[in-house]
């Protein structure tokens, strides 16, 4: 950590001898490790609790514990870390620290890295080959208070008088670069609680096979050979039996202290943390996911807030979901989904993505997939079917403007339901799928709301809306709200239900329908009558409304509405 005060040696000795969980200096392990030969590398800023948490984790797992400051640096230099920093200065310190770490080797241990180790790229590449990195993402205020109690008056990078807050902000980019698993720590959380989270993170990391998906039409896996993971689900889109893929074990539950950490974060930061909890790092690494998320929610949106919440009237608020490149709420999912899709593609295979749309989905899909670059763009084609007389003129112009590259739109002389049913039929036609595979090396997929990679990003904006209300002082975390959604299809409402399962205090999900009310009739009557779909087919010259107006619902609790265009 680089302490520069007279009591450093005494503090170091006290930590060493008074800890009830002290592990021997030797890191030669003769026991069978629960993580095999891999190391558990704890990373975080000075004051994040790496040393103490490392001891608890090592004790629980029966593993040797290595503290880089004490066991590597001070052993190599024959002097305290603080004295070394004072003697050589920050830049030289980082170079010598990195060299010492490159000369260090161990296996099957819990290793507490120094706060500045991640600033040395070569050293981090060396140690990361020996294990996986767990990032202790601790609240900055907690860190500053701990450092004050420890009487730390300078760390690497503070020579120019920079504040501790600015140093922590600067270092975050390096921690984000090297992490495999993030442990989000609530403000004021105890080291015992953090250690418990680390143990769960380790278990999750090494139990990738447990994070599987099942079809809504078949809730059990008939064979261990049929396990379906996130990458499979994203590419396949629809389950072979025609059902939708859902997580077998449900959504991860996030506790209140973690939600409160998200309140002051930006939309991309919130999205990253939530998606990390839903996507296993062995399916998509944390670094790759971060790159995708910040590309999806950046300058392509007209609002820096991405999906801002505005006051409407009295206790009603509206979430604006129209700031994306096609002015559709579908952009919130479809600026990210194509990147997830391309990342999960099987090498040496082409993919044709089929989409049915009643208007705004089509242009959002075309925008998202046309943004792919390089090999991903070359081997991914998109074909959007829309009812020729069932979309607005501006929606038709948006879709048909894609005349080059990997994306096309096709008008169909029928309704949306016909387009949707036809696509599902195409997936089940063995002759068609076989011909595409043999002749063109092409596999069919879909980007409709039936694809899990469409639903998952939608969970983020429901969660973000609640967090915005907390940030702006409208409510305190834990107070319930009702969500009123203009809906024809049910994906938007379903994603609100999933947000509730993750811990967002949603009381009611209110589905406001217009004449396209098959789902509303089903909920009201208990009968799902597909014959009613014929009434929704467009007549010549008919245009679907561009804005679905939610009907007024009088409920005593706070609620927000959503504006889709």
C-alpha positions as CSV (number, residue, x, y, z in Angstrom):
1,X,0.0,0.0,0.0
2,X,2.9,2.3,0.4
3,X,2.6,3.7,4.0
4,X,4.6,6.7,4.8
5,X,4.3,7.3,8.6
6,X,6.5,6.5,11.5
7,X,4.2,3.8,13.0
8,X,4.1,1.7,9.9
9,X,6.2,-1.1,11.2
10,X,4.2,-1.3,14.5
11,X,0.9,-1.4,12.5
12,X,2.3,-4.1,10.3
13,X,3.5,-6.2,13.2
14,X,0.1,-5.8,15.0
15,X,-1.8,-7.0,11.9
16,X,0.6,-9.9,11.7
17,X,0.6,-11.2,15.2
18,X,-2.9,-10.3,16.4
19,X,-4.9,-11.8,13.6
20,X,-6.6,-15.0,14.7
21,X,-6.5,-16.3,11.2
22,X,-2.8,-15.8,10.5
23,X,-1.5,-18.3,7.9
24,X,2.1,-19.4,7.8
25,X,4.4,-17.5,5.6
26,X,5.1,-20.6,3.5
27,X,2.8,-20.9,0.5
28,X,3.8,-24.4,-0.4
29,X,0.5,-26.3,-0.2
30,X,0.3,-30.0,0.5
31,X,-3.4,-30.1,0.9
32,X,-6.0,-30.7,-1.9
33,X,-7.2,-27.3,-3.0
34,X,-10.9,-26.8,-3.7
35,X,-9.9,-24.7,-6.7
36,X,-7.2,-27.0,-7.9
37,X,-3.9,-25.5,-8.8
38,X,-5.5,-22.1,-9.4
39,X,-4.8,-19.1,-7.2
40,X,-7.6,-16.8,-5.9
41,X,-6.2,-13.4,-6.6
42,X,-7.9,-10.6,-4.5
43,X,-7.6,-7.2,-6.1
44,X,-8.7,-3.8,-5.0
45,X,-7.6,-0.3,-3.8
46,X,-5.6,0.2,-0.6
47,X,-8.1,0.0,2.3
48,X,-10.5,-2.4,0.4
49,X,-9.8,-5.1,2.9
50,X,-7.9,-7.5,0.7
51,X,-5.5,-8.7,3.4
52,X,-8.2,-9.4,6.1
53,X,-10.7,-10.9,3.6
54,X,-7.9,-13.0,2.2
55,X,-7.2,-14.5,5.6
56,X,-10.8,-15.3,6.2
57,X,-11.2,-16.9,2.7
58,X,-8.0,-18.9,3.1
59,X,-9.2,-20.1,6.6
60,X,-12.6,-21.2,5.2
61,X,-11.1,-23.0,2.2
62,X,-8.1,-24.4,4.0
63,X,-5.6,-22.7,1.7
64,X,-2.3,-20.8,2.3
65,X,-2.6,-17.1,2.2
66,X,0.0,-14.8,0.5
67,X,0.0,-11.1,1.1
68,X,2.1,-9.5,-1.7
69,X,3.1,-6.5,0.4
70,X,4.4,-8.6,3.3
71,X,5.4,-11.9,1.7
72,X,6.7,-10.8,-1.6
73,X,7.7,-7.1,-1.7
74,X,9.2,-6.7,1.8
75,X,10.9,-10.1,1.6
76,X,12.5,-9.1,-1.7
77,X,13.5,-5.6,-0.7
78,X,14.4,-6.3,2.9
79,X,12.6,-3.1,3.9
80,X,9.1,-1.9,4.5
81,X,7.0,-1.0,1.5
82,X,6.5,2.5,2.8
83,X,10.3,3.1,3.0
84,X,10.8,1.8,-0.5
85,X,8.2,4.2,-1.9
86,X,9.8,7.1,0.0
87,X,13.3,6.1,-1.3
88,X,12.6,5.7,-5.0
89,X,9.4,7.6,-5.8
90,X,6.2,6.4,-7.4
91,X,7.3,5.6,-10.9
92,X,10.4,3.7,-9.9
93,X,8.4,2.0,-7.2
94,X,5.8,0.6,-9.7
95,X,8.6,-0.7,-11.9
96,X,10.4,-2.5,-9.1
97,X,7.1,-3.8,-7.6
98,X,6.1,-5.2,-11.0
99,X,9.5,-6.9,-11.4
100,X,9.2,-8.5,-7.9
101,X,5.7,-9.8,-8.8
102,X,7.0,-11.3,-12.1
103,X,9.6,-13.2,-10.2
104,X,6.9,-14.6,-7.8
105,X,5.2,-18.0,-8.5
106,X,2.8,-20.1,-6.5
107,X,-0.3,-22.2,-6.9
108,X,-3.4,-23.2,-4.9
109,X,-3.3,-20.1,-2.7
110,X,-5.3,-17.0,-1.8
111,X,-3.2,-14.1,-2.9
112,X,-3.9,-10.6,-1.7
113,X,-2.4,-8.3,-4.4
114,X,-1.1,-4.8,-3.5
115,X,-3.3,-1.9,-4.4
116,X,-0.9,-0.8,-7.1
117,X,-0.2,-4.2,-8.7
118,X,-2.9,-3.7,-11.4
119,X,-1.0,-0.6,-12.7
120,X,1.8,-2.9,-14.0
121,X,0.5,-4.7,-17.1
122,X,3.3,-7.3,-17.4
123,X,3.1,-8.3,-13.8
124,X,-0.7,-8.7,-13.9
125,X,-0.4,-10.8,-17.0
126,X,2.0,-13.0,-15.2
127,X,-0.1,-13.6,-12.0
128,X,-3.4,-13.9,-13.9
129,X,-2.0,-16.9,-15.7
130,X,-1.9,-18.6,-12.3
131,X,-5.5,-18.0,-11.3
132,X,-8.5,-15.8,-11.5
133,X,-8.9,-12.2,-10.2
134,X,-11.6,-11.3,-7.7
135,X,-12.2,-7.5,-7.6
136,X,-13.3,-6.1,-4.2
137,X,-15.4,-3.2,-5.5
138,X,-15.7,-1.2,-2.2
139,X,-17.4,2.1,-1.7
140,X,-14.9,5.0,-2.0
141,X,-16.1,6.6,1.3
142,X,-15.5,3.4,3.2
143,X,-12.0,3.2,1.7
144,X,-11.1,6.8,2.6
145,X,-12.4,6.3,6.2
146,X,-10.3,3.1,6.6
147,X,-7.2,4.7,5.3
148,X,-7.7,7.6,7.8
149,X,-8.0,5.1,10.7
150,X,-4.9,3.3,9.5
151,X,-3.1,6.7,9.3
152,X,-2.1,6.2,5.7
153,X,-0.9,9.6,4.5
154,X,0.4,8.7,1.0
155,X,0.0,6.0,-1.6
156,X,1.5,5.5,-5.1
157,X,0.4,8.3,-7.3
158,X,-0.2,10.8,-4.5
159,X,3.2,12.5,-4.9
160,X,1.8,15.5,-6.8
161,X,-0.7,16.1,-4.0
162,X,-3.7,14.4,-5.7
163,X,-6.7,13.7,-3.5
164,X,-7.5,10.2,-2.5
165,X,-10.8,10.4,-4.3
166,X,-9.1,11.3,-7.6
167,X,-6.6,8.5,-7.2
168,X,-9.3,5.9,-6.5
169,X,-11.2,7.1,-9.6
170,X,-8.1,6.9,-11.7
171,X,-7.2,3.4,-10.5
172,X,-10.7,2.0,-11.2
173,X,-10.0,1.7,-14.9
174,X,-7.1,-0.7,-14.1
175,X,-9.2,-2.8,-11.7
176,X,-11.9,-3.1,-14.4
177,X,-9.3,-4.2,-16.9
178,X,-8.0,-7.2,-14.9
179,X,-11.0,-8.5,-13.0
180,X,-12.6,-11.9,-13.7
181,X,-15.3,-11.6,-11.0
182,X,-16.6,-8.5,-9.3
183,X,-17.6,-8.6,-5.6
184,X,-19.8,-5.5,-5.2
185,X,-19.5,-4.4,-1.5
186,X,-22.3,-2.4,0.1
187,X,-21.4,0.7,2.0
188,X,-20.4,-0.2,5.6
189,X,-20.3,-3.9,4.8
190,X,-18.2,-6.0,7.2
191,X,-15.1,-7.9,6.1
192,X,-16.9,-11.1,7.1
193,X,-19.8,-10.3,4.8
194,X,-17.3,-9.5,2.0
195,X,-15.5,-12.7,2.5
196,X,-18.7,-14.6,2.3
197,X,-19.4,-12.9,-1.1
198,X,-15.9,-13.9,-2.3
199,X,-16.6,-17.5,-1.4
200,X,-19.8,-17.4,-3.3
201,X,-18.0,-15.8,-6.3
202,X,-15.4,-18.5,-6.2
203,X,-18.0,-21.2,-6.1
204,X,-19.9,-19.6,-9.0
205,X,-16.8,-19.2,-11.1
206,X,-15.9,-22.9,-10.8
207,X,-19.4,-24.1,-11.3
208,X,-20.1,-22.8,-14.8
209,X,-22.0,-26.0,-15.6
210,X,-24.7,-25.1,-13.1
211,X,-25.7,-21.9,-14.9
212,X,-27.9,-23.5,-17.5
213,X,-31.1,-22.6,-19.3
214,X,-34.3,-24.6,-20.0
215,X,-37.2,-24.1,-22.3
216,X,-40.5,-22.8,-20.9
217,X,-42.1,-25.8,-22.5
218,X,-39.8,-28.3,-20.8
219,X,-38.6,-27.3,-17.3
220,X,-36.2,-30.3,-16.8
221,X,-33.1,-31.3,-18.7
222,X,-33.4,-34.9,-19.8
223,X,-29.7,-35.5,-20.1
224,X,-26.5,-34.0,-18.8
225,X,-25.4,-33.9,-22.5
226,X,-28.1,-31.4,-23.2
227,X,-26.9,-28.6,-20.9
228,X,-27.5,-25.2,-22.5
229,X,-25.5,-22.2,-21.4
230,X,-25.8,-18.5,-22.1
231,X,-23.7,-18.5,-25.3
232,X,-25.9,-21.3,-26.7
233,X,-29.1,-19.5,-25.8
234,X,-28.0,-16.2,-27.5
235,X,-27.2,-17.9,-30.7
236,X,-30.1,-20.4,-30.9
237,X,-32.7,-17.8,-29.9
238,X,-35.6,-20.2,-29.7
239,X,-35.6,-23.5,-28.0
240,X,-35.9,-26.6,-30.2
241,X,-39.3,-27.4,-28.7
242,X,-40.6,-23.9,-29.6
243,X,-40.4,-22.6,-26.0
244,X,-38.4,-19.6,-24.7
245,X,-35.1,-20.1,-22.9
246,X,-35.1,-19.1,-19.2
247,X,-32.4,-19.5,-16.5
248,X,-32.9,-22.9,-14.8
249,X,-32.0,-21.4,-11.4
250,X,-33.8,-18.1,-11.8
251,X,-32.3,-14.6,-11.5
252,X,-29.6,-13.7,-9.0
253,X,-30.9,-11.8,-5.9
254,X,-29.2,-8.5,-5.1
255,X,-29.3,-7.2,-1.6
256,X,-30.3,-3.7,-0.6
257,X,-26.7,-2.5,0.1
258,X,-25.6,-3.5,-3.3
259,X,-28.6,-1.7,-5.0
260,X,-27.6,1.4,-3.0
261,X,-24.1,1.3,-4.5
262,X,-25.7,1.5,-8.0
263,X,-27.8,4.6,-7.2
264,X,-25.0,7.1,-8.0
265,X,-23.6,5.1,-11.0
266,X,-24.2,6.0,-14.6
267,X,-26.5,3.9,-16.8
268,X,-23.6,2.0,-18.5
269,X,-22.1,1.3,-15.0
270,X,-25.3,0.0,-13.7
271,X,-25.9,-2.2,-16.8
272,X,-22.4,-3.7,-16.5
273,X,-22.8,-4.7,-12.8
274,X,-26.2,-6.2,-13.3
275,X,-25.3,-8.1,-16.5
276,X,-22.1,-9.4,-14.8
277,X,-24.4,-11.0,-12.2
278,X,-26.5,-12.6,-15.0
279,X,-23.8,-13.7,-17.5
280,X,-21.2,-16.1,-16.3
281,X,-17.6,-14.8,-16.9
282,X,-16.7,-18.0,-18.8
283,X,-19.4,-17.2,-21.3
284,X,-18.4,-13.6,-21.7
285,X,-15.4,-12.2,-19.8
286,X,-15.9,-9.1,-17.6
287,X,-13.6,-7.1,-19.9
288,X,-15.4,-8.0,-23.1
289,X,-18.7,-7.3,-21.5
290,X,-17.6,-3.9,-20.4
291,X,-16.4,-3.1,-23.9
292,X,-19.8,-4.1,-25.3
293,X,-21.9,-2.3,-22.7
294,X,-20.0,1.0,-23.0
295,X,-20.3,0.8,-26.8
296,X,-24.0,0.1,-26.7
297,X,-24.8,3.0,-24.3
298,X,-22.7,5.9,-25.4
299,X,-22.7,8.7,-27.9
300,X,-25.3,6.8,-30.1
301,X,-27.9,7.9,-27.6
302,X,-29.1,11.5,-27.6
303,X,-29.3,11.7,-23.8
304,X,-26.3,11.1,-21.6
305,X,-28.7,9.5,-19.1
306,X,-29.7,6.9,-21.8
307,X,-33.1,6.3,-20.2
308,X,-33.9,9.3,-18.0
309,X,-36.9,9.5,-15.7
310,X,-39.0,12.7,-15.8
311,X,-41.8,13.9,-13.5
312,X,-45.2,13.7,-15.2
313,X,-47.8,14.7,-12.7
314,X,-48.4,14.2,-8.9
315,X,-46.9,10.8,-8.1
316,X,-46.4,9.7,-11.7
317,X,-43.1,9.6,-13.5
318,X,-42.3,8.7,-17.1
319,X,-39.2,6.9,-18.3
320,X,-38.0,8.1,-21.7
321,X,-36.9,5.2,-23.8
322,X,-36.7,7.0,-27.1
323,X,-33.2,8.5,-27.1
324,X,-31.6,5.6,-29.1
325,X,-30.6,5.8,-32.8
326,X,-34.0,4.7,-34.1
327,X,-36.1,6.5,-31.4
328,X,-37.5,3.2,-30.2
329,X,-37.4,1.6,-26.8
330,X,-36.1,-1.5,-28.6
331,X,-32.7,0.3,-28.9
332,X,-32.1,-0.3,-25.2
333,X,-31.7,-4.0,-26.0
334,X,-30.8,-4.0,-29.6
335,X,-27.7,-1.8,-29.4
336,X,-26.2,-4.5,-27.1
337,X,-27.8,-7.7,-28.2
338,X,-25.9,-8.0,-31.6
339,X,-22.6,-7.6,-29.8
340,X,-23.5,-10.4,-27.4
341,X,-24.7,-12.5,-30.4
342,X,-21.5,-12.0,-32.4
343,X,-19.3,-12.8,-29.4
344,X,-21.1,-16.1,-28.9
345,X,-21.0,-17.3,-32.5
346,X,-19.5,-20.7,-33.3
347,X,-16.4,-20.3,-35.4
348,X,-16.5,-21.3,-39.1
349,X,-20.3,-20.9,-39.4
350,X,-22.6,-18.3,-40.9
351,X,-25.8,-17.0,-39.2
352,X,-29.1,-15.7,-40.6
353,X,-31.1,-13.8,-38.1
354,X,-34.8,-13.8,-38.8
355,X,-37.0,-11.1,-37.3
356,X,-40.7,-10.3,-37.4
357,X,-41.8,-6.7,-36.6
358,X,-44.9,-4.5,-36.3
359,X,-42.7,-1.5,-36.7
360,X,-40.0,-0.3,-34.3
361,X,-38.3,-3.7,-33.7
362,X,-37.3,-3.9,-37.3
363,X,-35.4,-0.7,-37.5
364,X,-33.8,-1.2,-34.1
365,X,-32.6,-4.7,-35.2
366,X,-31.2,-3.4,-38.5
367,X,-29.4,-0.6,-36.7
368,X,-27.9,-2.8,-34.1
369,X,-26.7,-5.6,-36.4
370,X,-25.4,-3.2,-39.1
371,X,-23.1,-1.8,-36.5
372,X,-21.1,-5.0,-36.3
373,X,-17.7,-4.8,-37.8
374,X,-15.1,-7.1,-39.5
375,X,-15.7,-10.9,-39.5
376,X,-18.8,-10.6,-37.3
377,X,-20.5,-8.4,-39.9
378,X,-19.4,-10.6,-42.8
379,X,-20.9,-13.8,-41.4
380,X,-24.1,-12.5,-39.8
381,X,-27.0,-11.6,-42.0
382,X,-30.3,-10.1,-40.8
383,X,-33.7,-10.5,-42.5
384,X,-36.6,-8.5,-41.1
385,X,-40.2,-9.2,-42.1
386,X,-42.8,-6.5,-41.6
387,X,-46.5,-6.2,-42.6
388,X,-46.5,-4.0,-45.7
389,X,-49.7,-2.1,-44.7
390,X,-49.2,-2.4,-40.9
391,X,-46.4,0.0,-40.1
392,X,-46.1,3.8,-40.1
393,X,-44.5,5.5,-43.1
394,X,-41.5,6.6,-41.0
395,X,-41.0,3.0,-39.7
396,X,-41.1,1.7,-43.3
397,X,-38.6,4.3,-44.5
398,X,-36.3,3.5,-41.6
399,X,-36.3,-0.3,-42.4
400,X,-36.1,-0.1,-46.2
401,X,-33.2,2.4,-46.0
402,X,-30.9,-0.5,-45.2
403,X,-29.9,-1.5,-48.8
404,X,-26.3,-2.4,-48.3
405,X,-24.3,-4.6,-46.0
406,X,-25.6,-7.4,-43.9
407,X,-29.2,-6.3,-43.2
408,X,-32.4,-6.3,-45.2
409,X,-36.1,-5.6,-44.6
410,X,-39.0,-7.4,-46.5
411,X,-42.6,-6.2,-46.6
412,X,-45.3,-9.0,-46.4
413,X,-48.9,-8.6,-47.5
414,X,-50.3,-9.8,-44.2
415,X,-50.2,-9.0,-40.5
416,X,-47.5,-9.1,-37.8
417,X,-48.9,-12.3,-36.3
418,X,-48.5,-14.1,-39.7
419,X,-44.8,-12.9,-39.9
420,X,-44.1,-14.1,-36.4
421,X,-45.8,-17.5,-36.9
422,X,-44.0,-18.0,-40.2
423,X,-40.6,-17.4,-38.6
424,X,-41.4,-20.0,-35.9
425,X,-42.5,-22.4,-38.6
426,X,-39.2,-21.9,-40.5
427,X,-37.2,-22.8,-37.4
428,X,-39.1,-26.1,-37.2
429,X,-38.7,-27.0,-40.9
430,X,-35.9,-29.6,-41.0
431,X,-35.7,-29.4,-44.8
432,X,-35.1,-25.6,-44.8
433,X,-32.6,-25.6,-41.9
434,X,-30.8,-28.6,-43.3
435,X,-30.5,-27.0,-46.8
436,X,-29.1,-23.8,-45.3
437,X,-26.6,-25.7,-43.3
438,X,-25.4,-28.0,-46.0
439,X,-25.4,-25.6,-49.0
440,X,-24.4,-22.3,-47.2
441,X,-23.0,-23.3,-43.8
442,X,-25.7,-21.1,-42.3
443,X,-27.7,-21.5,-39.1
444,X,-30.9,-19.7,-38.3
445,X,-31.4,-17.5,-35.3
446,X,-33.7,-14.8,-34.1
447,X,-33.5,-11.3,-32.5
448,X,-37.1,-11.0,-31.5
449,X,-38.1,-10.6,-27.9
450,X,-38.1,-14.4,-27.7
451,X,-34.3,-14.2,-27.6
452,X,-32.9,-14.1,-24.1
453,X,-30.3,-11.5,-25.1
454,X,-33.2,-9.2,-25.9
455,X,-35.0,-9.6,-22.6
456,X,-31.9,-9.3,-20.4
457,X,-30.9,-5.7,-21.3
458,X,-34.5,-4.7,-20.7
459,X,-34.2,-5.7,-17.1
460,X,-31.5,-3.0,-16.8
461,X,-33.7,0.0,-17.7
462,X,-36.5,-1.1,-15.3
463,X,-33.9,-1.3,-12.5
464,X,-32.3,2.0,-13.6
465,X,-35.6,3.8,-13.4
466,X,-36.1,2.8,-9.8
467,X,-32.5,3.8,-9.0
468,X,-33.0,7.2,-10.6
469,X,-36.0,7.8,-8.3
470,X,-33.9,6.9,-5.3
471,X,-31.0,9.2,-6.5
472,X,-33.4,12.1,-7.0
473,X,-34.9,11.8,-3.6
474,X,-38.3,10.8,-4.8
475,X,-38.3,7.6,-2.8
476,X,-36.0,5.7,-0.4
477,X,-34.8,2.3,-1.4
478,X,-37.3,-0.3,-0.4
479,X,-40.4,1.8,-1.0
480,X,-42.6,0.0,-3.6
481,X,-43.6,1.4,-7.0
482,X,-46.0,0.3,-9.7
483,X,-44.8,0.1,-13.3
484,X,-47.3,0.9,-16.1
485,X,-46.2,-0.4,-19.5
486,X,-47.8,0.2,-22.9
487,X,-47.8,-3.3,-24.3
488,X,-48.9,-5.4,-27.2
489,X,-46.1,-7.9,-26.9
490,X,-45.2,-9.1,-23.5
491,X,-41.4,-8.9,-23.4
492,X,-41.3,-5.4,-21.8
493,X,-43.6,-6.4,-18.9
494,X,-41.8,-9.7,-18.5
495,X,-38.5,-7.9,-18.0
496,X,-40.1,-5.8,-15.3
497,X,-41.1,-9.0,-13.5
498,X,-37.5,-10.2,-13.8
499,X,-36.2,-6.9,-12.3
500,X,-38.5,-7.5,-9.4
501,X,-37.1,-11.0,-9.0
502,X,-33.6,-9.5,-8.7
503,X,-34.7,-7.2,-5.9
504,X,-36.2,-4.1,-7.4
505,X,-39.2,-3.2,-5.1
506,X,-41.9,-3.3,-7.8
507,X,-45.4,-3.8,-6.4
508,X,-47.5,-4.1,-9.6
509,X,-46.7,-4.4,-13.3
510,X,-49.7,-2.8,-15.1
511,X,-50.0,-3.7,-18.7
512,X,-52.0,-1.0,-20.6
513,X,-53.3,-2.3,-23.9
514,X,-55.0,-0.8,-27.0
515,X,-57.0,-2.9,-29.5
516,X,-54.2,-5.5,-29.6
517,X,-55.3,-6.9,-26.3
518,X,-55.0,-10.7,-26.6
519,X,-52.8,-10.9,-23.5
520,X,-55.0,-8.6,-21.6
521,X,-58.1,-10.7,-22.4
522,X,-56.2,-13.8,-21.4
523,X,-55.3,-12.4,-18.0
524,X,-58.9,-11.2,-17.5
525,X,-60.8,-14.2,-18.8
526,X,-58.3,-17.1,-18.5
527,X,-58.8,-17.9,-22.2
528,X,-56.1,-17.5,-24.8
529,X,-58.1,-17.1,-28.1
530,X,-55.9,-16.9,-31.1
531,X,-58.9,-16.3,-33.3
532,X,-59.0,-12.8,-31.8
533,X,-55.7,-12.2,-33.5
534,X,-57.5,-11.9,-36.8
535,X,-59.1,-8.7,-35.6
536,X,-55.6,-7.2,-35.2
537,X,-54.6,-7.8,-38.8
538,X,-54.3,-4.6,-40.6
539,X,-56.8,-3.6,-43.3
540,X,-55.5,-1.8,-46.4
541,X,-54.4,1.6,-45.6
542,X,-54.4,1.0,-41.8
543,X,-51.5,2.3,-39.7
544,X,-50.7,1.2,-36.2
545,X,-50.5,4.1,-33.7
546,X,-47.0,5.3,-33.3
547,X,-47.5,5.9,-29.6
548,X,-49.4,3.5,-27.3
549,X,-51.1,5.7,-24.7
550,X,-51.4,4.0,-21.3
551,X,-54.8,4.3,-19.8
552,X,-55.1,6.0,-16.5
553,X,-54.8,3.6,-13.6
554,X,-55.6,4.9,-10.1
555,X,-53.3,3.3,-7.5
556,X,-52.1,4.8,-4.2
557,X,-48.4,4.0,-4.8
558,X,-45.8,5.8,-6.8
559,X,-45.5,4.6,-10.4
560,X,-43.8,5.4,-13.6
561,X,-44.9,5.0,-17.2
562,X,-42.8,4.3,-20.2
563,X,-42.7,6.3,-23.4
564,X,-41.6,4.3,-26.3
565,X,-41.4,6.9,-29.1
